[in-house]
């Protein structure tokens, strides 16, 4: 898993101007990394939207700076409303990261989703979705809650 985390670190601290895939990602994406032995780790990929000013509730479009958006990768499940999920075998994490770095537009991102994404129509969708709850129960039982799939996107 250490190699996977090292590879994933290449996606952080880069603005969307240099990592175009950030513009395609929803707000909260879960990344499930699974080893050959069946163990798994879960990471939260959080899209940080950059604004020149957040003092006003209206007119976000005037202050939003998409080229400065960044990605935070947090070990564990952070958030109650996952928007999407990827399932990546541990040995494919470097490939996944390279694909994320190379994706320049919606078609490039679509290839990533087709290969590793878990859409609502995926035959194992519920298995993976419920496994997030199992992971939370195993790792942070005191903070355990129910994930709401109401905002889950079918990229």
Steps between C-alpha positions, in 0.01 A plus 500: 500500500794731558579494126137585424507798738825623351352483149181677614703784650586611144140621464506737796630856525451561129249757376244402238693704245769230523272204577203535267311199639411702812241685292326169423488368856198546726540652847556174693627183335585181688799299383502136606843335463494122523795263539523151350437356848165679519603771747394849408562860591267787424605854414288811454580715197368846579477774240591835652330777305701824494337841532648848503257593778234317700344799674182493290243224448397608151705537184730204552572488127673838526735383776553134412854429374488148348865502395598520868288205617703230676452142612536375857548128557401397851545148639160370603145610429455872540148624439149362514405542134739318266450622144683216327732207566797337332619147573865455410711188560814605693733396219308728258521816713801637304303446177195671653712799607664522156156491334380778733808707413451441126123568485453840338126499430171317553597219260824435690312493828236270349773242431599508868137461609446214253800312636488562876174685571206357693185637337153436643452250218815303594404140590688524831392855586326407826782273610751785463268763646421290809870421537558871566273470805683184606831684466373786718374252761840326504717813511297760691215322682429791735441734206314245288197622311295426191625630167237677291514406133251771402779705337676203337565581135483254214802637316 
